[in-house]
Amino acid sequence: MHTKLTKSTMRARLHWHRLFDGIHVRIARQLRVDPSYVFRVGYGERNSDKIMQALEIEMKRLDRLKPR
């Protein structure tokens, strides 16, 4: 059974999803590395404990912002 969402709930969820769009760029700025490197680390193509830790912290931060 699908629950009909209100417009404000839909907007909140869409905003939350859009926060993920810039995650690689935000972390790259923080760590002063190229965003493509952050992307590659995130997908397991490269290794960096520092970037993985930053990704984990950012994911937890975004999870706390998730609309309920």
DSSP file (Angstrom, degrees, kcal/mol; ACC not computed):
  #  RESIDUE AA STRUCTURE BP1 BP2  ACC     N-H-->O    O-->H-N    N-H-->O    O-->H-N    TCO  KAPPA ALPHA  PHI   PSI    X-CA   Y-CA   Z-CA
    1    1 A M              0   0    0      0, 0.0     2,-0.4     0, 0.0     0, 0.0   0.000 360.0 360.0 360.0 130.5    0.0    0.0    0.0
    2    2 A H        -     0   0    0      0, 0.0     2,-0.5     0, 0.0     0, 0.0  -0.774 360.0-140.5 -96.4 137.4    1.4    3.4   -1.0
    3    3 A T        -     0   0    0     -2,-0.4     2,-0.4     1,-0.0     0, 0.0  -0.822  20.5-122.2 -95.9 132.2    1.0    6.4    1.3
    4    4 A K        -     0   0    0     -2,-0.5     2,-0.3     1,-0.0    -1,-0.0  -0.598  28.7-141.4 -74.9 129.6    0.2    9.7   -0.4
    5    5 A L        -     0   0    0     -2,-0.4     2,-0.1     1,-0.1    -1,-0.0  -0.676  10.9-120.9 -94.4 145.3    2.9   12.2    0.5
    6    6 A T     >  -     0   0    0     -2,-0.3     4,-2.4     1,-0.1     5,-0.2  -0.368  28.3-109.8 -75.6 163.1    2.1   15.9    1.2
    7    7 A K  H  > S+     0   0    0      1,-0.2     4,-2.6     2,-0.2     5,-0.2   0.898 119.7  51.3 -61.1 -40.4    3.8   18.5   -0.9
    8    8 A S  H  > S+     0   0    0      2,-0.2     4,-2.3     1,-0.2    -1,-0.2   0.883 110.0  49.3 -67.0 -36.3    6.0   19.7    2.0
    9    9 A T  H  > S+     0   0    0      2,-0.2     4,-2.4     1,-0.2    -1,-0.2   0.909 111.5  49.4 -66.3 -42.2    7.1   16.1    2.7
   10   10 A M  H  X S+     0   0    0     -4,-2.4     4,-2.5     2,-0.2    -2,-0.2   0.917 111.6  48.8 -62.7 -43.7    8.0   15.6   -1.0
   11   11 A R  H  X S+     0   0    0     -4,-2.6     4,-2.6     1,-0.2    -2,-0.2   0.911 111.2  50.3 -62.4 -42.8   10.0   18.9   -1.0
   12   12 A A  H  X S+     0   0    0     -4,-2.3     4,-2.2     1,-0.2    -2,-0.2   0.913 112.6  46.0 -63.0 -43.3   11.8   17.9    2.1
   13   13 A R  H  X S+     0   0    0     -4,-2.4     4,-2.3     2,-0.2    -2,-0.2   0.898 112.6  50.1 -67.5 -40.4   12.7   14.5    0.7
   14   14 A L  H  X S+     0   0    0     -4,-2.5     4,-2.1     2,-0.2    -2,-0.2   0.919 110.6  49.9 -63.8 -43.5   13.8   16.0   -2.6
   15   15 A H  H  X S+     0   0    0     -4,-2.6     4,-1.1     1,-0.2    -2,-0.2   0.919 110.1  51.1 -59.6 -44.2   16.0   18.5   -0.8
   16   16 A W  H >X S+     0   0    0     -4,-2.2     3,-0.6     1,-0.2     4,-0.5   0.916 109.9  49.2 -60.9 -44.6   17.6   15.7    1.3
   17   17 A H  H >< S+     0   0    0     -4,-2.3     3,-1.1     1,-0.2     4,-0.5   0.866 105.9  57.5 -64.0 -36.0   18.4   13.7   -1.8
   18   18 A R  H >X S+     0   0    0     -4,-2.1     3,-0.9     1,-0.3     4,-0.6   0.764  92.4  69.4 -67.5 -24.5   19.9   16.7   -3.5
   19   19 A L  H << S+     0   0    0     -4,-1.1     3,-0.5    -3,-0.6    -1,-0.3   0.807  93.7  58.1 -62.2 -27.6   22.4   17.1   -0.6
   20   20 A F  T X< S+     0   0    0     -3,-1.1     3,-1.4    -4,-0.5     4,-0.4   0.754  89.4  74.3 -73.2 -23.9   24.0   13.9   -1.8
   21   21 A D  T <4 S+     0   0    0     -3,-0.9     3,-0.3    -4,-0.5     4,-0.2   0.861 103.0  37.6 -57.6 -37.3   24.7   15.4   -5.2
   22   22 A G  T 3X S+     0   0    0     -4,-0.6     4,-2.8    -3,-0.5    -1,-0.3   0.265  82.3 108.3-100.1  12.7   27.5   17.5   -3.9
   23   23 A I  H <> S+     0   0    0     -3,-1.4     4,-2.1     1,-0.2     5,-0.2   0.895  80.8  47.3 -61.2 -42.4   29.0   15.1   -1.4
   24   24 A H  H  > S+     0   0    0     -4,-0.4     4,-2.2    -3,-0.3    -1,-0.2   0.900 114.4  47.0 -66.2 -40.0   32.2   14.5   -3.5
   25   25 A V  H  > S+     0   0    0     -4,-0.2     4,-2.4     2,-0.2    -2,-0.2   0.912 111.0  51.4 -68.5 -42.7   32.8   18.1   -4.1
   26   26 A R  H  X S+     0   0    0     -4,-2.8     4,-2.2     1,-0.2    -2,-0.2   0.928 113.7  43.8 -60.2 -45.2   32.2   19.1   -0.5
   27   27 A I  H  X S+     0   0    0     -4,-2.1     4,-2.4    -5,-0.2    -1,-0.2   0.896 111.1  54.5 -68.7 -39.3   34.7   16.6    0.8
   28   28 A A  H  X>S+     0   0    0     -4,-2.2     5,-2.0    -5,-0.2     4,-1.1   0.905 109.5  48.4 -60.2 -41.2   37.2   17.4   -2.0
   29   29 A R  H  <5S+     0   0    0     -4,-2.4     3,-0.4     2,-0.2    -1,-0.2   0.928 111.2  50.0 -63.9 -44.7   37.1   21.1   -0.9
   30   30 A Q  H  <5S+     0   0    0     -4,-2.2    -2,-0.2     1,-0.2    -1,-0.2   0.901 121.5  33.4 -59.9 -41.7   37.6   20.1    2.8
   31   31 A L  H  <5S-     0   0    0     -4,-2.4    -1,-0.2    -5,-0.1    -2,-0.2   0.440 106.2-123.8 -97.8  -1.6   40.6   17.9    2.0
   32   32 A R  T  <5 +     0   0    0     -4,-1.1     2,-0.3    -3,-0.4    -3,-0.2   0.939  68.4 123.0  55.9  51.9   41.9   20.0   -0.9
   33   33 A V  S   <S-     0   0    0     -5,-2.0    -1,-0.2    -6,-0.1    -2,-0.1  -0.824  71.2 -80.8-129.7 172.2   41.9   17.1   -3.4
   34   34 A D    >>  -     0   0    0     -2,-0.3     4,-1.5     1,-0.1     3,-0.9  -0.545  33.1-130.9 -74.9 137.5   40.2   16.6   -6.7
   35   35 A P  H 3> S+     0   0    0      0, 0.0     4,-2.4     0, 0.0     5,-0.2   0.836 107.5  60.2 -57.4 -32.8   36.5   15.6   -6.6
   36   36 A S  H 3> S+     0   0    0      1,-0.2     4,-2.4     2,-0.2     5,-0.1   0.845 102.0  53.1 -65.9 -30.6   37.2   12.8   -9.0
   37   37 A Y  H <> S+     0   0    0     -3,-0.9     4,-2.4     2,-0.2    -1,-0.2   0.915 108.6  48.7 -67.9 -42.2   39.6   11.3   -6.5
   38   38 A V  H  X S+     0   0    0     -4,-1.5     4,-2.6     2,-0.2    -2,-0.2   0.919 111.4  51.1 -60.8 -43.6   37.0   11.4   -3.8
   39   39 A F  H  X S+     0   0    0     -4,-2.4     4,-1.7     1,-0.2    -2,-0.2   0.926 110.5  48.3 -59.2 -46.7   34.6    9.7   -6.2
   40   40 A R  H  <>S+     0   0    0     -4,-2.4     5,-2.5     1,-0.2     6,-1.1   0.879 111.6  49.2 -65.3 -38.1   37.1    7.0   -7.0
   41   41 A V  H ><5S+     0   0    0     -4,-2.4     3,-1.6     4,-0.2    -1,-0.2   0.935 109.3  53.3 -64.6 -44.6   37.8    6.3   -3.4
   42   42 A G  H 3<5S+     0   0    0     -4,-2.6    -2,-0.2     1,-0.3    -1,-0.2   0.821 111.4  45.7 -59.6 -32.5   34.1    6.2   -2.7
   43   43 A Y  T 3<5S-     0   0    0     -4,-1.7    -1,-0.3    -5,-0.2    -2,-0.2   0.320 118.3-110.0 -95.8   8.1   33.6    3.5   -5.4
   44   44 A G  T < 5S+     0   0    0     -3,-1.6    -3,-0.2     2,-0.2    -2,-0.1   0.569  87.2 116.8  81.4   8.5   36.6    1.5   -4.3
   45   45 A E  S   <S+     0   0    0     -5,-2.5     2,-0.3    -6,-0.2    -4,-0.2   0.753  82.5  23.9 -80.1 -23.5   38.8    2.3   -7.2
   46   46 A R  S    S-     0   0    0     -6,-1.1     2,-0.4    -9,-0.1    -2,-0.2  -0.876  79.4-124.9-133.6 165.7   41.4    4.0   -5.0
   47   47 A N        +     0   0    0     -2,-0.3     2,-0.2    -3,-0.0    -6,-0.1  -0.958  36.8 146.2-120.3 131.5   42.3    3.8   -1.3
   48   48 A S     >  -     0   0    0     -2,-0.4     4,-2.4    -7,-0.1     5,-0.2  -0.750  27.3-163.8-161.0 112.6   42.4    6.6    1.2
   49   49 A D  H  > S+     0   0    0     -2,-0.2     4,-2.4     1,-0.2     5,-0.2   0.887  94.7  55.1 -62.7 -38.5   41.5    6.2    4.9
   50   50 A K  H  > S+     0   0    0      1,-0.2     4,-2.0     2,-0.2    -1,-0.2   0.909 111.0  43.2 -63.4 -43.2   41.2   10.0    5.3
   51   51 A I  H  > S+     0   0    0      2,-0.2     4,-2.7     1,-0.2    -1,-0.2   0.897 112.6  52.6 -70.9 -40.1   38.7   10.3    2.4
   52   52 A M  H  X S+     0   0    0     -4,-2.4     4,-2.3     1,-0.2    -2,-0.2   0.901 109.7  49.6 -61.9 -39.0   36.8    7.2    3.6
   53   53 A Q  H  X S+     0   0    0     -4,-2.4     4,-2.4     2,-0.2    -1,-0.2   0.923 111.2  48.9 -65.0 -43.4   36.5    8.7    7.1
   54   54 A A  H  X S+     0   0    0     -4,-2.0     4,-2.4     1,-0.2    -2,-0.2   0.892 111.0  50.5 -63.6 -39.7   35.3   12.1    5.6
   55   55 A L  H  X S+     0   0    0     -4,-2.7     4,-2.6     2,-0.2    -1,-0.2   0.919 110.6  49.3 -63.0 -43.5   32.7   10.2    3.5
   56   56 A E  H  X S+     0   0    0     -4,-2.3     4,-2.2     2,-0.2    -2,-0.2   0.915 111.6  48.5 -62.7 -43.6   31.5    8.3    6.5
   57   57 A I  H  X S+     0   0    0     -4,-2.4     4,-2.2     1,-0.2    -1,-0.2   0.923 113.3  47.2 -62.4 -44.8   31.2   11.5    8.6
   58   58 A E  H  X S+     0   0    0     -4,-2.4     4,-2.5     1,-0.2    -2,-0.2   0.893 110.5  52.0 -66.2 -39.4   29.3   13.3    5.8
   59   59 A M  H  X S+     0   0    0     -4,-2.6     4,-2.2     1,-0.2    -1,-0.2   0.904 110.5  48.5 -63.8 -40.5   26.9   10.4    5.3
   60   60 A K  H  X S+     0   0    0     -4,-2.2     4,-1.7     2,-0.2    -1,-0.2   0.896 110.6  51.7 -65.2 -39.5   26.1   10.3    9.0
   61   61 A R  H  X S+     0   0    0     -4,-2.2     4,-0.9     1,-0.2    -2,-0.2   0.925 111.8  45.9 -62.6 -44.6   25.5   14.1    8.9
   62   62 A L  H  X S+     0   0    0     -4,-2.5     4,-0.5     1,-0.2     3,-0.5   0.859 107.6  57.8 -67.6 -34.5   23.1   13.7    6.0
   63   63 A D  H >< S+     0   0    0     -4,-2.2     3,-0.9     1,-0.2    -1,-0.2   0.872 102.6  54.3 -63.2 -36.0   21.4   10.8    7.6
   64   64 A R  H 3< S+     0   0    0     -4,-1.7    -1,-0.2     1,-0.2    -2,-0.2   0.774 107.3  52.1 -67.5 -24.6   20.6   13.0   10.6
   65   65 A L  H 3< S+     0   0    0     -4,-0.9    -1,-0.2    -3,-0.5    -2,-0.2   0.533  81.1 123.4 -86.1  -8.0   19.0   15.5    8.2
   66   66 A K    <<  -     0   0    0     -3,-0.9     2,-0.1    -4,-0.5   -53,-0.1  -0.313  66.9-119.8 -60.9 128.5   16.8   12.9    6.6
   67   67 A P              0   0    0      0, 0.0    -1,-0.1     0, 0.0    -2,-0.1  -0.436 360.0 360.0 -67.6 142.4   13.1   13.8    6.8
   68   68 A R              0   0    0     -2,-0.1    -2,-0.1     0, 0.0   -59,-0.0   0.408 360.0 360.0 -99.1 360.0   11.0   11.3    8.7
